[in-house]
Amino acid sequence: MSRTVLAIDIGSTKICAVTAEIANDNSISITGAGTTKAQGLKKGSITNIELASRSIKTAVEDAKRVSGSTVTSAIVSISGAYTKSLNSNGIVNIQSKEISFEEIKRVMHTSLYNANIPNEYEVLHALPFNFKVDDQDYIEDPLGMNASRLEVETHIITTQKSNLNNLKKAVKGAGVDVENIVLNSYAAAIATLNEDERELGAAVIDMGGNTSNIAIYSGNSIRYNEYLGVGSNHVTSDLSMALHTPLNVADKVKLTYGSLLTPSNDLIELPVIGDEETTHEVSLEVVHNVIFARVEETLMILAQFIEKSGLKDQIGAGVVLTGGFSKMEGIRDLAIATFGSMPVRLAKPREMNGLFDSLREPEYSSAIGLIMYAAFPYTPYEIDANKRVRHTNEKPTESAQVDLSDTTENLTAPVMPEEKKESKMINLEAAQSKKSDEAGSLSKFWNWATQLF
């Protein structure tokens, strides 16, 4: 029997809700979608719960109307804005000498227990990137192996409890229960990476309106993630200030002439900010230079993140760019130059049944990734935001909504914290139209004793 899933991608500039039917064989069929402008959010984080709830409700109702579904719980994305990541490890003895799922579960919870997580932070994902069976390293899946000892190295992604609670309140205010929460860059990686890229290692960069999120995928797991509060709207702001023109006009200029390729020397006429009856002429070369400077700076910071991760030599498949910002003309060539000649690919969400044309654009990668996450685990093992161990061999079940804030019974309670051309005048509206046309202490002691002996 198929199940209905609702995914809500809460982005920095838009909120997208997608409904899908997931069959018993985990095949996905998209049934509805709704998108609305994000309100009550700043850089992907909730700043006004009431406004955010209204935006979420609008997008969800649109998606339900299209699909005809009555689903009341959702899998929701969360911004990387207030996340912290750390690596931890765990070790357990195997009494039966054969590794069962319970032993894998136990070692993963041990690594989470051993992590020094501050009290004000909550775990989003615990992703094992290296299993060690006795003295054998980098075991893909230890299940069923003979061993006397099992070790694991885990990448743990946490977020501030306040940030998590505000997100849940906003979604609850829209009349939807939170079934699970997924980091948006993780969701984008799920929707865009192919098997080869996951095997070789890749850096996925989701470039949005106000934020850019990077996740480095290696060894069937995210090994590093980072957040940058810069997106395509910063290009608009730069243009508005440099050209002394209103933001809405600057946005039109960006959308019409936004290119990182060789600039034109043509002139455009723009209204002056504060006095829109007055116009002045601006060279498209100036427009190009402003855009180029901002995009180059953004890519250089992202390149520094890759260097800082210490995983650059493990990114065999290079960089994968997705998100709305990645649609800017010429960004791939600039990225190749910025990232030191690493391979760069522009990615859209993977094809699937019922995928609307509008959802095929890169800005919907996270939303589609959420649906895929709900359908099937994309790492061999993982502890999710509900503290449940997901694994690739589990049977699909109707997910129960779990209170993510309740950690009193968790086994994983945190310990501690070209040449110039002749100029000519171009009409902005005409050009835009033309372009659009074209385009407990006991348990602690027991854990300690287990690891020691």
C-alpha positions as CSV (number, residue, x, y, z in Angstrom):
1,M,0.0,0.0,0.0
2,S,1.4,3.4,-1.0
3,R,1.8,6.2,1.5
4,T,1.4,10.0,1.1
5,V,4.3,12.2,2.0
6,L,4.3,16.0,2.4
7,A,7.7,17.9,2.3
8,I,8.1,21.5,3.2
9,D,11.3,23.2,2.1
10,I,11.7,26.4,4.1
11,G,14.1,28.5,2.0
12,S,15.6,31.9,2.5
13,T,13.2,33.6,-0.1
14,K,10.5,31.0,-0.8
15,I,8.6,28.2,0.9
16,C,7.8,25.1,-1.3
17,A,5.5,22.3,-0.3
18,V,5.4,19.1,-2.3
19,T,3.2,16.1,-1.9
20,A,4.0,12.6,-3.3
21,E,2.9,9.0,-3.2
22,I,5.5,6.5,-2.2
23,A,4.9,2.9,-3.2
24,N,6.0,-0.2,-1.3
25,D,9.0,-0.5,-3.7
26,N,10.0,3.1,-2.7
27,S,9.1,4.5,-6.1
28,I,8.0,8.1,-6.0
29,S,5.2,9.9,-7.8
30,I,4.8,13.6,-7.3
31,T,1.2,14.6,-6.9
32,G,1.1,18.2,-5.9
33,A,3.2,21.4,-5.2
34,G,2.7,24.8,-3.9
35,T,5.2,27.7,-3.6
36,T,4.9,31.0,-1.8
37,K,7.2,33.9,-0.9
38,A,8.9,33.4,2.4
39,Q,7.7,35.8,5.1
40,G,8.8,36.0,8.7
41,L,12.2,34.5,7.8
42,K,15.7,36.0,7.6
43,K,18.4,34.0,5.9
44,G,16.4,30.9,6.2
45,S,15.7,31.2,10.0
46,I,12.3,32.0,11.6
47,T,12.1,35.7,12.8
48,N,8.3,36.0,13.0
49,I,6.4,32.8,13.8
50,E,3.0,34.1,12.8
51,L,4.1,35.4,9.3
52,A,6.1,32.3,8.7
53,S,3.1,30.1,9.6
54,R,0.9,32.0,7.1
55,S,3.5,31.5,4.3
56,I,3.8,27.8,5.2
57,K,0.0,27.3,5.3
58,T,-0.4,28.9,1.9
59,A,2.2,26.7,0.2
60,V,0.8,23.5,2.0
61,E,-2.8,24.3,1.0
62,D,-1.8,24.9,-2.6
63,A,0.0,21.5,-2.7
64,K,-2.9,19.7,-1.1
65,R,-5.4,21.3,-3.4
66,V,-3.5,20.1,-6.5
67,S,-3.0,16.6,-5.1
68,G,-6.3,16.2,-3.3
69,S,-4.5,14.7,-0.3
70,T,-5.3,15.3,3.4
71,V,-1.9,14.5,4.8
72,T,-1.3,16.3,8.2
73,S,2.4,15.6,8.9
74,A,5.4,16.7,7.0
75,I,9.1,16.3,6.6
76,V,10.7,19.8,6.9
77,S,14.0,21.3,5.9
78,I,16.0,23.4,8.3
79,S,18.6,26.1,7.4
80,G,22.3,25.5,8.2
81,A,22.4,29.0,9.7
82,Y,22.6,27.9,13.4
83,T,24.1,24.5,13.0
84,K,27.3,23.2,14.5
85,S,29.0,20.0,13.4
86,L,31.5,17.7,15.1
87,N,33.0,14.3,14.6
88,S,32.7,11.6,17.3
89,N,33.5,7.9,17.6
90,G,32.2,4.9,19.5
91,I,33.4,1.3,20.2
92,V,31.6,-1.8,21.4
93,N,32.5,-5.4,22.1
94,I,30.6,-8.1,20.1
95,Q,29.7,-10.9,22.6
96,S,28.1,-13.2,19.9
97,K,31.1,-12.6,17.6
98,E,28.6,-11.7,14.8
99,I,27.6,-8.1,14.1
100,S,23.8,-7.7,14.2
101,F,21.8,-4.6,13.6
102,E,21.5,-4.1,17.4
103,E,25.3,-3.9,17.7
104,I,25.4,-1.3,14.9
105,K,22.7,0.6,16.7
106,R,24.5,0.4,20.0
107,V,27.9,1.6,18.5
108,M,26.2,4.5,16.8
109,H,24.4,5.6,20.0
110,T,27.7,5.2,21.8
111,S,29.4,7.6,19.4
112,L,26.6,10.1,19.9
113,Y,26.8,9.7,23.7
114,N,30.5,10.3,23.5
115,A,30.1,13.6,21.6
116,N,30.6,16.8,23.5
117,I,27.3,18.5,22.5
118,P,26.4,21.7,24.3
119,N,23.1,21.6,26.3
120,E,21.5,24.2,24.1
121,Y,22.0,22.2,20.9
122,E,19.9,19.3,19.5
123,V,21.1,16.6,17.2
124,L,19.7,16.7,13.6
125,H,21.8,13.9,12.0
126,A,24.4,11.4,13.1
127,L,26.1,10.0,10.0
128,P,28.7,7.2,10.2
129,F,31.5,7.7,7.7
130,N,33.8,4.9,8.8
131,F,33.1,1.5,10.4
132,K,36.0,-0.5,11.7
133,V,35.7,-4.2,12.3
134,D,38.5,-5.3,14.6
135,D,41.5,-3.8,12.8
136,Q,39.9,-3.6,9.4
137,D,39.1,0.0,8.3
138,Y,36.5,1.5,6.0
139,I,33.9,-1.2,6.1
140,E,31.0,-0.2,3.9
141,D,28.4,-2.3,5.9
142,P,29.5,-4.4,8.9
143,L,26.1,-6.2,9.2
144,G,26.6,-10.0,9.5
145,M,30.4,-9.8,9.8
146,N,32.3,-11.9,12.3
147,A,34.2,-9.7,14.8
148,S,35.0,-9.2,18.5
149,R,35.0,-5.4,18.3
150,L,33.1,-2.8,16.3
151,E,34.1,0.9,16.0
152,V,32.5,3.8,14.2
153,E,33.4,7.4,13.3
154,T,30.4,9.6,13.0
155,H,29.7,13.1,11.6
156,I,27.1,14.8,13.9
157,I,25.1,17.8,12.8
158,T,23.4,19.8,15.6
159,T,21.3,23.0,15.7
160,Q,20.2,25.3,18.4
161,K,17.2,24.1,20.3
162,S,15.6,27.5,20.1
163,N,16.0,27.5,16.3
164,L,14.5,24.0,16.1
165,N,11.5,24.9,18.4
166,N,10.7,28.1,16.5
167,L,10.7,26.1,13.2
168,K,8.3,23.5,14.8
169,K,6.0,26.2,16.2
170,A,5.8,27.9,12.8
171,V,4.9,24.6,11.0
172,K,2.5,23.6,13.8
173,G,0.8,27.0,13.4
174,A,0.2,26.1,9.8
175,G,-1.8,23.1,10.9
176,V,0.9,20.6,10.1
177,D,2.7,18.2,12.5
178,V,6.5,17.8,12.1
179,E,7.3,14.2,11.2
180,N,11.0,14.7,10.6
181,I,13.6,17.5,10.1
182,V,16.4,17.4,7.5
183,L,19.3,19.8,6.9
184,N,18.6,21.6,3.6
185,S,22.1,21.0,2.2
186,Y,21.7,17.3,3.0
187,A,18.4,17.2,1.1
188,A,19.9,19.1,-1.9
189,A,22.7,16.5,-2.0
190,I,20.2,13.6,-2.0
191,A,18.3,15.2,-5.0
192,T,21.4,16.0,-7.1
193,L,24.2,13.5,-6.5
194,N,24.5,10.4,-8.6
195,E,26.1,7.1,-7.6
196,D,29.5,8.0,-9.0
197,E,29.6,11.3,-7.2
198,R,28.7,9.8,-3.9
199,E,31.4,7.1,-4.4
200,L,34.1,9.5,-5.4
201,G,33.2,12.4,-3.1
202,A,31.6,15.7,-4.0
203,A,31.0,19.2,-2.6
204,V,27.3,20.2,-3.0
205,I,26.7,23.9,-2.9
206,D,23.1,25.0,-2.7
207,M,23.0,28.7,-3.6
208,G,19.8,30.4,-2.8
209,G,18.3,33.9,-2.5
210,N,19.9,34.9,0.8
211,T,22.1,31.9,1.8
212,S,24.6,29.5,0.4
213,N,25.0,26.0,2.0
214,I,27.8,23.6,1.4
215,A,27.9,19.9,2.2
216,I,30.9,17.7,1.4
217,Y,29.9,14.1,0.7
218,S,32.5,11.4,1.0
219,G,32.4,7.8,2.1
220,N,28.6,7.5,1.7
221,S,28.1,10.2,4.2
222,I,28.3,14.0,4.8
223,R,31.7,14.7,6.2
224,Y,31.5,18.5,6.5
225,N,28.8,21.2,6.2
226,E,28.9,24.9,6.4
227,Y,26.7,27.9,5.9
228,L,27.2,31.3,4.3
229,G,24.6,34.1,4.6
230,V,25.1,35.4,1.0
231,G,22.9,34.7,-2.0
232,S,21.5,36.2,-5.2
233,N,19.6,38.9,-3.3
234,H,22.9,40.4,-2.3
235,V,23.7,40.9,-6.0
236,T,20.4,42.9,-6.2
237,S,21.4,45.0,-3.2
238,D,24.9,45.7,-4.7
239,L,23.3,46.8,-8.0
240,S,20.8,49.1,-6.2
241,M,23.6,50.8,-4.3
242,A,26.1,51.0,-7.2
243,L,23.5,52.2,-9.8
244,H,21.6,54.4,-7.4
245,T,18.3,52.8,-8.4
246,P,15.4,51.2,-6.5
247,L,15.7,47.5,-5.4
248,N,12.8,46.3,-7.7
249,V,14.6,47.9,-10.7
250,A,17.9,46.5,-9.7
251,D,16.3,43.1,-9.5
252,K,15.0,43.5,-13.1
253,V,18.5,44.5,-14.2
254,K,19.9,41.4,-12.6
255,L,17.4,39.1,-14.2
256,T,17.7,40.7,-17.6
257,Y,21.4,41.4,-17.8
258,G,22.8,39.2,-15.0
259,S,25.7,37.5,-16.7
260,L,29.3,36.7,-15.8
261,L,30.4,36.5,-19.4
262,T,32.1,39.2,-21.5
263,P,30.3,42.5,-20.7
264,S,28.6,44.7,-23.3
265,N,29.3,48.5,-23.5
266,D,25.7,49.3,-24.2
267,L,23.8,51.8,-22.0
268,I,20.5,51.4,-20.1
269,E,18.3,54.0,-18.6
270,L,17.3,53.6,-15.0
271,P,15.2,55.6,-12.5
272,V,17.1,57.3,-9.6
273,I,16.4,56.0,-6.1
274,G,14.3,58.5,-4.2
275,D,13.2,60.3,-7.3
276,E,11.9,57.8,-9.8
277,E,10.7,60.5,-12.2
278,T,14.4,61.2,-12.9
279,T,16.4,58.8,-14.9
280,H,20.1,58.3,-15.6
281,E,22.2,56.2,-18.0
282,V,24.3,53.3,-16.9
283,S,26.8,51.2,-18.9
284,L,26.1,47.4,-18.9
285,E,29.9,47.1,-18.2
286,V,29.3,48.6,-14.7
287,V,26.4,46.1,-14.2
288,H,28.7,43.2,-15.1
289,N,31.5,44.4,-12.9
290,V,29.2,44.7,-9.8
291,I,27.7,41.3,-10.4
292,F,31.1,39.7,-11.1
293,A,32.7,41.1,-7.9
294,R,29.9,39.8,-5.7
295,V,29.7,36.3,-7.2
296,E,33.5,35.9,-7.3
297,E,33.7,36.9,-3.6
298,T,31.0,34.4,-2.7
299,L,32.7,31.6,-4.6
300,M,36.1,32.4,-3.0
301,I,34.6,32.1,0.5
302,L,33.0,28.8,-0.5
303,A,36.4,27.6,-1.8
304,Q,37.9,28.5,1.5
305,F,35.3,26.3,3.2
306,I,36.5,23.4,1.1
307,E,40.1,24.1,2.1
308,K,39.2,24.4,5.7
309,S,37.3,21.1,5.7
310,G,40.6,19.2,5.1
311,L,38.7,17.0,2.6
312,K,39.7,18.6,-0.7
313,D,41.7,15.6,-1.7
314,Q,38.6,13.4,-1.1
315,I,36.4,15.3,-3.5
316,G,37.1,13.3,-6.6
317,A,33.9,14.2,-8.4
318,G,34.4,17.9,-7.8
319,V,31.8,20.6,-7.0
320,V,28.0,20.4,-7.7
321,L,26.2,23.7,-7.9
322,T,22.4,23.9,-7.4
323,G,19.9,26.4,-6.1
324,G,18.4,29.4,-7.9
325,F,21.7,31.4,-7.8
326,S,23.4,28.7,-9.8
327,K,21.3,29.7,-12.8
328,M,23.3,32.8,-13.4
329,E,24.9,32.8,-16.8
330,G,28.6,32.0,-16.7
331,I,28.8,30.9,-13.1
332,R,30.2,27.5,-13.9
333,D,33.2,28.9,-15.7
334,L,33.9,31.3,-12.8
335,A,33.5,28.5,-10.3
336,I,36.0,26.3,-12.2
337,A,38.5,29.1,-12.1
338,T,37.8,29.8,-8.4
339,F,37.9,26.2,-7.1
340,G,41.3,25.5,-8.7
341,S,40.2,23.8,-11.8
342,M,38.1,21.2,-10.0
343,P,35.2,19.7,-12.0
344,V,32.1,21.7,-11.6
345,R,28.6,20.6,-12.6
346,L,25.3,22.5,-12.5
347,A,22.6,20.3,-11.1
348,K,18.9,20.0,-11.2
349,P,16.7,17.6,-9.1
350,R,16.6,14.0,-10.4
351,E,13.8,13.0,-12.7
352,M,10.8,11.1,-11.2
353,N,7.2,10.3,-12.0
354,G,4.8,13.3,-12.0
355,L,7.6,15.9,-11.6
356,F,6.1,19.2,-12.7
357,D,8.1,21.3,-15.1
358,S,8.5,24.1,-12.5
359,L,10.0,21.6,-10.0
360,R,12.7,20.6,-12.5
361,E,14.6,23.9,-11.7
362,P,17.6,23.9,-9.4
363,E,15.9,26.0,-6.8
364,Y,13.7,23.0,-6.0
365,S,16.5,20.6,-5.3
366,S,16.0,20.7,-1.5
367,A,12.3,20.1,-1.7
368,I,12.7,17.1,-4.0
369,G,15.5,15.8,-1.8
370,L,13.1,15.8,1.2
371,I,10.7,13.6,-0.6
372,M,13.5,11.2,-1.6
373,Y,14.7,11.2,2.1
374,A,11.2,10.2,3.2
375,A,11.1,7.4,0.7
376,F,14.4,5.7,1.3
377,P,17.6,6.1,3.5
378,Y,20.4,7.5,1.4
379,T,23.2,6.4,3.7
380,P,23.6,2.8,4.9
381,Y,22.9,3.9,8.5
382,E,21.9,7.2,10.2
383,I,20.4,8.5,13.4
384,D,17.8,11.1,12.4
385,A,16.3,14.0,14.2
386,N,13.8,11.6,16.0
387,K,16.8,9.7,17.4
388,R,15.8,6.7,15.3
389,V,18.4,4.6,13.5
390,R,17.5,4.6,9.8
391,H,19.1,1.9,7.6
392,T,18.9,0.9,3.9
393,N,17.4,-2.5,4.7
394,E,14.4,-1.2,6.7
395,K,10.9,-1.8,5.4
396,P,8.9,1.3,4.6
397,T,6.3,2.0,7.2
398,E,3.9,4.8,7.9
399,S,6.0,7.2,9.9
400,A,4.7,8.3,13.3
401,Q,5.0,11.9,14.3
402,V,7.5,12.3,17.1
403,D,8.0,15.2,19.5
404,L,11.5,16.2,18.5
405,S,12.0,18.3,21.6
406,D,11.5,15.4,24.0
407,T,14.9,14.1,24.9
408,T,14.3,12.8,28.4
409,E,14.2,9.2,27.4
410,N,17.0,9.3,24.8
411,L,19.9,7.0,25.0
412,T,21.9,9.7,23.4
413,A,21.5,12.5,25.9
414,P,24.3,15.0,25.3
415,V,27.1,14.8,27.8
416,M,28.4,18.3,27.8
417,P,28.3,20.6,26.8
418,E,37.0,42.2,-25.6
419,E,37.2,44.6,-27.2
420,K,34.9,47.6,-26.7
421,K,31.9,47.8,-28.9
422,E,30.0,50.9,-30.0
423,S,27.5,52.0,-27.3
424,K,23.8,52.0,-28.0
425,M,20.7,52.7,-25.8
426,I,18.6,49.8,-24.7
427,N,15.1,49.9,-23.2
428,L,15.0,47.9,-20.0
429,E,11.4,46.7,-20.3
430,A,11.8,45.7,-23.9
431,A,15.0,43.8,-23.2
432,Q,13.5,42.0,-20.3
433,S,10.5,41.1,-22.4
434,K,12.8,39.8,-25.1
435,K,14.8,37.8,-22.6
436,S,11.8,36.3,-21.1
437,D,10.5,35.3,-24.4
438,E,13.8,33.5,-25.1
439,A,14.0,31.9,-22.2
440,G,22.2,8.6,34.0
441,S,25.7,8.0,35.9
442,L,25.3,4.2,35.7
443,S,24.8,4.1,32.1
444,K,27.8,6.4,31.7
445,F,29.9,4.0,33.8
446,W,28.6,1.0,31.8
447,N,29.5,2.7,28.5
448,W,32.9,3.5,29.8
449,A,33.5,0.0,31.0
450,T,32.2,-1.5,27.8
451,Q,34.7,0.5,25.7
452,L,37.5,-0.1,28.1
453,F,37.2,-3.9,28.2
